[in-house]
Amino acid sequence: MENEQQMPMHDGVDNIVYVRSVKVDELPDDVQEQAAGLDHIYAVHNTEGDRLALVRDRQLAFIVARQNDMAPVSVH
């Protein structure tokens, strides 16, 4: 599984993104294959709920968001 995907930039002031844990078995088969051996991965979503990226761990999700000038917030 790739560690990060490109995240689209927001033109507006609101650049908050949400980071949440996702069960690998709830994802499409091709993503499950890329996440071999992992039970959970982390998704980064915009404020409209669109998934912007999937990464291996929470820390990486926050790094990817910040690298793209986004403000990550954890969702439980």
C-alpha positions as CSV (number, residue, x, y, z in Angstrom):
1,M,0.0,0.0,0.0
2,E,1.3,3.4,-0.8
3,N,2.1,5.5,2.2
4,E,0.3,8.6,0.9
5,Q,-1.8,9.9,-1.9
6,Q,-2.0,13.4,-3.2
7,M,-4.6,15.5,-1.5
8,P,-6.4,18.2,-3.4
9,M,-5.9,21.7,-2.1
10,H,-8.9,23.8,-0.8
11,D,-9.3,27.3,-2.2
12,G,-11.4,28.4,0.7
13,V,-10.4,29.4,4.2
14,D,-11.7,26.2,5.7
15,N,-8.9,23.7,5.4
16,I,-9.9,21.3,8.2
17,V,-9.6,17.6,7.4
18,Y,-10.7,14.7,9.6
19,V,-8.6,11.7,10.4
20,R,-10.2,8.5,11.3
21,S,-9.5,4.8,11.7
22,V,-11.0,2.5,9.0
23,K,-11.3,-1.3,9.2
24,V,-9.4,-2.7,6.2
25,D,-12.1,-5.4,5.7
26,E,-14.7,-2.6,5.0
27,L,-12.7,-1.3,2.1
28,P,-12.8,-2.4,-1.6
29,D,-10.8,-5.6,-2.4
30,D,-8.0,-3.8,-4.3
31,V,-7.4,-1.6,-1.2
32,Q,-7.5,-4.6,1.1
33,E,-4.8,-6.2,-1.0
34,Q,-2.6,-3.2,-0.7
35,A,-3.1,-3.1,3.1
36,A,-2.0,-6.8,3.5
37,G,-1.5,-7.6,7.2
38,L,-3.2,-4.5,8.6
39,D,-6.4,-4.6,10.5
40,H,-6.9,-0.8,10.4
41,I,-5.6,2.1,8.3
42,Y,-6.4,5.8,8.5
43,A,-8.5,7.9,6.2
44,V,-8.3,11.6,5.7
45,H,-11.6,13.3,4.8
46,N,-12.6,16.8,3.9
47,T,-15.4,18.7,5.7
48,E,-17.9,17.3,3.1
49,G,-17.0,13.7,3.9
50,D,-15.0,13.0,0.7
51,R,-12.1,10.7,1.3
52,L,-8.9,12.4,0.3
53,A,-6.3,9.8,1.3
54,L,-5.7,6.4,2.9
55,V,-2.5,5.8,4.9
56,R,-0.9,3.2,7.1
57,D,-1.0,5.0,10.4
58,R,-2.4,8.0,12.3
59,Q,0.8,9.9,12.5
60,L,1.3,9.7,8.7
61,A,-2.2,10.9,8.2
62,F,-1.5,14.0,10.2
63,I,1.8,14.5,8.3
64,V,0.2,14.2,4.9
65,A,-2.5,16.7,5.9
66,R,-0.1,19.2,7.2
67,Q,2.2,18.9,4.1
68,N,-0.9,19.9,2.1
69,D,-1.6,22.9,4.2
70,M,-4.6,21.3,5.9
71,A,-5.5,21.3,9.6
72,P,-6.1,17.7,10.7
73,V,-8.5,16.8,13.4
74,S,-8.9,13.3,14.9
75,V,-12.4,11.7,14.7
76,H,-13.3,8.8,17.0
